[in-house]
Amino acid sequence: MKIQKAATFLLEAEKTRQAIKPLTVSYPDITVDEAYYIQLEQIRRKVENGAVIVGKKIGATSQAIQQMFQVNQPDYGHLLDDMMFVEGEVISLDSYVQPKVEFEIAFVLKKNLKGPNVTVLDVVEATDYIVPAIEIIDSRIEDWQIQFEDTVADNGSSAGAVIGGKPTSLENIDLAHIGMVAYKNGEYLDSAAGAAVLGNPLRAVAWLANSLGKYDVSLKAGEVILSGALTAAVPIEANDTFTVDFDHIGTVSVSFKNKRGEMK
């Protein structure tokens, strides 16, 4: 009953753009397993209503994000077809409650991966190519006052993704040392290297496959896997444009409309 009710509360919050109090307050005894089942229940209902799962996202992989949201381990969420955007598309902020952006390396798979016992080598062999990505995260929990169970239940706080750059093979790419520079409205914002993501984004994808295996969920060929933010999440304001430039794999950018659906 808790799982069904909590899933309904979060879906309603997403639909109405009205955040709810933390589930860890409403259900103080909530467990991580229950939080994942709340997430899966929401995804099940969305798929029943026509949504298509197109990938997964890993969250809280970097120290910056873990400190920002006061969590100490990664989490994950699902990506649906209506969450994916084309580079250059202008996105309305009306669709979100309190959105932020994160800058990541996305993997596109050519083989299925299912835990347990998935290794970094397995990830390399299953990867078709990588591209730069900007993830839109959002919380249906008031003021981002989330504990680990809150963000897990809330689909890993995922809300959208913009994929850009050029499809690049993993061959001869050192993901741990790949550099990234992010810009907001044309001005320098932040920089990092791939090692910020669990030491190597490949390790993050292996972690995801093994964690999902506990719930009989696999990473599938053709899916997009967001491997985790390299830097802290950045709040989005009206008319913002974000661009991120990765060594070797190119750039991706995204712009946002203000609440009236107009650009400056």
N, C-alpha and C positions, 0 to 999 in steps of 0.2 A: 504493500500500500504506500509506503514512504517513497519508493522509487517512482511509482505512477504519479503520485501527487507532485513530487518535486519536478519531474519532467514536465508536467502540465504548467507549473508555476514559471519555469524557465522559458518554455515556448510562448507563453502569454506575454512575458516580459519582452521577449524578442519582437513579437508581433506588435505590441503597443508602444514599444520604445520607452517603457517605464520600468526602471530597475527595481529589483526586490532586495530585501535584506538578505544577508548571507545565509546559505543553507546550514552553515555551521552554527548559526544562532538559532534558526528554526528547528534544526535537528542536531543538538549538541553531540549526540552519540553516533553521528554518521561516520561510516568507515570508507576507506579508499575504494574498496571493492564496490560498495553501494554507490559511490560517486561515479565510478565507471559504468555501472549498470544504468544509472540515471542518464548519462550521456548516450549510451547505446539505445535506450528507450526512445529518446528524442530523435535519433537518427533513423530508427525503425519507423517511427510515425512519419517522418519527412519522406522517406523512400516510398512508403505506402501512398503518399500523396503526390508521387511523381518525381521526386528529387533523385538524382543519380550520384552515387559516391564516385568521385574522380581522384581522390587522394587522401593523404593524411598529413598532419602537421605535428611537429615536435615542439614543445614549449619548455621554457625555463631550463635551457641547456647551458646558457652562459652565466658566469658569476654575476654579471651586471643585472641580468633579468631576475636571477634568484634573490639578489639583494633588494631589487626594486619591489618585488611582490612578496618578500619574506617567505620564500619556499626553499627547500633544500634538496630537491630532486626534480628531474624532468617530468613532464606530463605529455599527453597527446590529445589530438582531436581529429575529427573527420573534415574533409573538404568535399563540398557538394558542387554540382555543376553551376548552380546559381550564385556561387561565391567567387567564381573565377572571372577575371577581367582581362581585357586586351590592353597591352601597353599603349599609352596615349589616350585611353578612354578617360573622360572626366566623370568622377564618381560623386554622387550626391551624399552629403552628410546626413540627410534625412533618414537614411537607411539604418543609422546606428544610434546607440545610446551614449557612449563615451569612448569613441575610437582612438586608437593609437596605431602607429606604423612600426614595423620591425624590418630589418634588412637581412636577407638570408641567401643561402645557396639551395636551389631546388634540384632534386634528383628525379629523373623520369625513368621508370623501370621497363626492362624488356623481359624480365622473368619474375615469377612469383617469389616472395620471401615469406616464410612462416617459421616462427620460433617453436620450440626453444633451440638453442645451440647455433643460431645464425652468427657467423663471424664477419669481420671486416672484409675478408677475401670473398665471402659469399655476396656481400653488398657490391663489391667491385664487379663481380661477374654478372650480377643481375641488373646493373645500371646501363641504360641505353646512352644517356647523356646528362649533363648538368647545365643549368642556366641560372642567372641571377634572378632574385625575386624580392618583391616587397609584400610582406604580409600585413593585412589589416586585422588587428585584434580589437576585441570589444568585450566589455563585461556587462552581463545582465544583472550583476550584483552591485548594489549601491556603492558609489564612490571608490570602486576597485578595492573594497575592503575584503579581500579574498584570502582565505587560507587554502591549502593545497586541495582539499576536498571540494571547495567551491569552484575553483577553476577547472578541475577535472570534470565535475558534473556539468559545467557550462561549456562543454565541448572544447576544452582547452582554451577558452576565451577566443576562439577563432571566429573570424567574420568574413574574410575574403583574401584574395591573393592576386597579384599582378606578376605575370611571368614575362621576362624580356631577354635581351641579349641574343646570343647565338648558341644553338645546341653545340656543346663541346664534349668531346670524349674525355674520359678520365685518364687516358693514356698520357703519361709525362706531365700530369698535373699533381702538384704537391698541395693537397687541400689544406693541410695544417698551416702552411705558410702563405697561402693565397691572400693578397691584400685587398682591402675594401675601403672606399671613401664615400661618405654619404653627404648630400647637400640638401638644404632646405631653402627654397626660394632663391636658388643660385648661390647661396652662401655656405661655406664649410660648416658641417654639423658634427661629424664624428668619423672615426676610422678604427679599423680593427683587422685582425687576421683570422683565418679559419680555425686556428687552434682555440679560439674563444669558445667554440662549440664542443664541449666535452673532450678537448684536446685534438679532435679531428671530426669533421662532419660525418665521415664514414662510420665512426664509432657510434654517433648518434642514431644513424639509420639502423645499425645492427641492434642497438638498444631497443629501438621502437619495434622492430620485428619480433624480438624476444618478449617484450612486454605485451604486445598484442596477442601473441600466441597463447597467453594465459586465458584469454577470453575467446579463443577459437576464431580470431580475426587475423587475416593475412594481408600483406602488402601484395598488390596484384600488378601484373604486367600492364603497362600503359598508365599506371597511376603516377601522379605528381606527389613527391614527398618533400615537404618543407623541413629542412634539417635543423632549424633553430636559429634564433637571432644572434648575430655577432656582437651587437651593442644593446644598450638600454632602449626600451620602447619610447617613442616620441609622440606626445599628444598632437592631434590634428586640429588645426584651426581653419576657419573659412578661407577659401582661396589659396590654400597651401599647395605647393608643388614640391615633391620629393624626388631626388635622383640618387641612384647609387651606382658606383663604378667599381667593378671587380677586375683585378688583374686577370688576363687570359680569357675570361668568359663574357666580358662586355658590360653593358649598362642596362638599367631599367628605370623608368620614371612613371610617376602618377600624379594627377592633379585632382583637387576636390572642390566641388561647388559649395557655396555657402547655403544656409538653411532655406533661402528663397529660391534656390536653384539657379543662381546667377553667378557669373565670374566677375571679378573686378574689371 
